[in-house]
Amino acid sequence: MAMRIVVIVFLVAIVASLASALVFLFRDQGRDSRRMVKALAVRVGLSALLFVLLAAGYYSGLITDKL
């Protein structure tokens, strides 16, 4: 049950980071887009961390067939 909550929190954080990058894209309008790049980098980092967490959870037995 705890692993399910962790995965959902990660997914919400990934979507929030993607949404903030979209807001920065429209707000900055092509000027200095460092904020957008930083938000997208956070999203990629969270996605990679979620993948590693899921793989480690599967191999350690925390994640069974039914998540």
C-alpha positions as CSV (number, residue, x, y, z in Angstrom):
1,M,0.0,0.0,0.0
2,A,2.8,2.4,0.8
3,M,4.5,1.8,-2.5
4,R,1.3,2.7,-4.3
5,I,1.2,6.0,-2.5
6,V,4.8,6.7,-3.3
7,V,4.2,6.0,-7.0
8,I,1.1,8.3,-7.1
9,V,3.0,11.1,-5.4
10,F,5.9,10.8,-7.9
11,L,3.4,10.8,-10.8
12,V,1.7,13.9,-9.4
13,A,5.1,15.6,-9.0
14,I,6.0,14.8,-12.6
15,V,2.8,16.2,-14.0
16,A,3.2,19.3,-11.8
17,S,6.7,19.9,-13.1
18,L,5.5,19.5,-16.7
19,A,2.7,21.9,-16.1
20,S,5.0,24.5,-14.6
21,A,7.3,24.2,-17.6
22,L,4.3,24.9,-19.8
23,V,3.5,28.0,-17.7
24,F,7.1,29.2,-18.0
25,L,7.0,28.6,-21.7
26,F,4.0,30.9,-22.1
27,R,5.1,33.4,-19.5
28,D,8.6,33.9,-20.8
29,Q,7.6,33.7,-24.5
30,G,11.0,32.7,-25.9
31,R,13.2,35.1,-23.9
32,D,15.3,33.6,-21.2
33,S,13.8,30.1,-20.9
34,R,16.1,28.8,-18.1
35,R,13.1,28.3,-15.8
36,M,11.4,26.1,-18.4
37,V,14.6,24.1,-18.9
38,K,15.0,23.6,-15.2
39,A,11.4,22.5,-14.7
40,L,11.9,19.9,-17.6
41,A,15.1,18.7,-16.0
42,V,13.3,18.2,-12.7
43,R,10.7,16.2,-14.6
44,V,13.3,14.0,-16.3
45,G,15.1,13.5,-12.9
46,L,11.8,12.5,-11.2
47,S,10.9,10.1,-14.0
48,A,14.3,8.4,-13.8
49,L,14.1,8.2,-10.0
50,L,10.6,6.7,-10.3
51,F,11.9,4.1,-12.8
52,V,14.8,3.2,-10.4
53,L,12.4,3.0,-7.5
54,L,10.0,0.8,-9.4
55,A,12.8,-1.6,-10.5
56,A,14.3,-1.7,-6.9
57,G,10.8,-2.3,-5.5
58,Y,10.2,-5.2,-7.9
59,Y,13.5,-6.9,-7.3
60,S,13.3,-6.5,-3.6
61,G,9.7,-7.9,-3.5
62,L,8.0,-4.8,-2.4
63,I,6.0,-4.7,-5.6
64,T,4.2,-7.9,-6.5
65,D,2.1,-8.6,-9.6
66,K,-0.7,-6.3,-8.3
67,L,0.4,-2.8,-7.6
